[in-house]
């Protein structure tokens, strides 16, 4: 269940049993002094979206909940090349059900622009640690397994996203460039990484990565 408050737009929490996973979309500086457009907080760590340069992403303008989906809109402004939308929802991973310390979320990031010539770029960035790349041929997917102090994570990219996503060198962090290609005016481009987090102190093993990648491969593509 999503927990939100009308007077606190940009702050939301997903409640799993007695545990709450907090999302913050207020453009605060978290990871490597980068202002994040949206982020999941995991203790002292964050997983979030940022601009590849020193610019801020568009600011949050609208937030609402539909069923188990948190929807947020970050519209384009005169100073920025693009606007984007974000939908976050929990997804089921085998053997993780009912464990309040282990949860997986799908992040659907949609970019669009009103400009005739633009290359919208958004990075998915976490300071949990440097990701180890693992190919999962059975699902045509790539997994980035990340180890931190008492926290482990993984980012899964399916067949639609893996060929177009680059890992950017970032000391002590994992940075994945979700977009960067030319985008035509009026076209919407989407990426849908799955983010797995285990805050129990255990590593995420290859079997779990494979199961998550296969679940992503067989899940329907969200309409928005």
N, C-alpha and C positions, 0 to 999 in steps of 0.2 A: 504494500500500500504506500502511495506517495503522500508525504506530509508537506503541505504548503500553507502559506498564509497570504491573504490579499495585500497586506501592507508590507510584505517582505518579498517582493518580486526579485528573483535572482537567487534565492535560497530555497532549497528543497531537500527532502530526505526520503530515502526508500527504507521502509521499516520491514525487517525480516526477523520474525519472532520478537525478541527483546532488543535487537540490535538495529541501529539506524546508520545508513550510509549517506553521508552528506555531500550534496552537490552545490557548488558556488559559482555563479555566473556574473560576478560584479566587477570583472576586469582588475582584480587585485594582482599584485606581484607575488608570485609563489615560486615558480621553478626557474632557477638561475636568473633571477631578477627579471624574468619575462612576464609581461602582463597577460594573463590568461583570459580568453573569452568565456570559457566554461571549464570547470574542473571538478573532479572527484577527489575528496580528501580522504586519505588513509593514514591516520595518525599524523606523523610529521611529514608525510609524503603527499604528493598530488599527481594526478593524471589529468592532463588538460589540453585544450586547444590554444594555439598561439600563432601569431604572424611570424614568418621566418626572419624578418628584420627587426628593427627597433620600434615598429609601429604597433598600435593597438588594433585588435579586431573591432568590427562594429559593436556598439553597445547593445545590450539586451533591451528589447522594446515590449515584448509580449511573452507571457508564460501561461500555460494551462495544462491540465491533466485530462487524458482520455483513456479510460480503462487503466491499464498498467503502463501507459506511455506518458512521459514528461515531454511536452513540446515547448520549444523556445524559439523566438524569432529575433534576429539581429540584422535589421535592415541596412541597406547601403546608404551612405551619406555623401554629401558633395566632396568630402575630403578623402573618401575611400573608393577603391575600385570595384568592390563587390559587397553583397550582403549574403548572409547565410542563415540557414535554419538547422536546428538540432533536435533530434528525437532520441530519447534514451529510455530503454526498457530492460528489465531483467530477462535473462534467457536461461533455459534449463540445461544444465550440464550433468551427465550421468555421475552418480555417486556424490554429488554436491548438494542434493536436496535436503533441506532441513538443517543445514550447517550454517549458523549465523556468522561464522568467520570466513566463509568461502562463498563468493557470489560472482556472477558473470553478467555483464551488461552489454547490450548492443547499442552502439552509437551510430545513428544515421545522420551524416553531415551533408547538407545540400547547399551548393553555392550557385549564385546567379548574378548577372550584372546587367546594367543598363548601358554600358559602354560598348562601342564597336570594336575596340582593340584592348583586350585585357587578358591577363594570365593570373586569375585568382589562385592564391596559395595559402594553405592552412597546414600547420604541422600539428601532429599529435605528439605530445611531449610528456615524459614522466621522469622524475628525479629519484625513482626507486632504485635504479641501477642501469647498467648497460645490458641491452638485450642480446641473447645468443640466438642466432637465426637458425631455424629448423624448417626444412621443407617437409611437407606432408603430401606426397604424391597422390595418395588415395582420394584426397579431396581437392587437388589442384590448389593447395593453400600454402601460405607461409605463416609461421609462428615465431614470435619473438619472446623468448623466455627470459624473465628478469628476476634477479635476486637482490633483496635489500635486507636491512637490519630488522629481522622479525617479520618481514613482509615479502611475499613473492607475487609476481604478476605475469601475465602473458597477454600479448596482443595478437589476435588472429585476423589474417586478411584472406578473404576468399578469392575465388578465381576471377571475379570482376575487378578486384582492387589490387591484388598482389603484383600484376605486371606493371601497374602505373604508380606504385608507391616506392619511394626511395628512402633508405635509411641514411640519415645525415649524421656525420660524426659530431658527437656532443659529449665531452668528458664527464663520466659519472652519471650519464643520463641516457635515455633512449628517445630519439627524435625521428619520427616518420613523416615524410612529406606526402600528404594525401592528395594534394592538387598541385598544379603548376603549369598545366598545358593551356594553350589558347582556348578561350571560352567565347562562343558566339553569343551576341546579345539575344536575350529571351530564352536561352537554353538553360536547363537545370542539370547540374552534374552532381552525382551522389557518391559517397563512400560509406561503407557500413562495417567498420572494424568491430570485433568483439573484444572486450576488455575483461580479463579474468583476474581476480584479486583473491589471494589467500593470506589472511593476516594472523594465521595460527602459528606461524614460524616454520611451516613445512614448505618444501619445494613443490612446484607443479610438475608432475611427471609427464613423460612422453605419451603415455596412454591417455591421460586427460587432455593433452593438447590435440591428439588425434581425434578423440571423441568430440571435442568442441568444434574442430574444423569440419568434421563430417556433419555435425548438427547444423553448422552454418551453411554448408553446401546444400542441404536439403530443406532449409527453411525458406518460406516465401519471401520475396523482396517486398518490403513495406511500400505502400502506395505513396506515403508522404512522411 
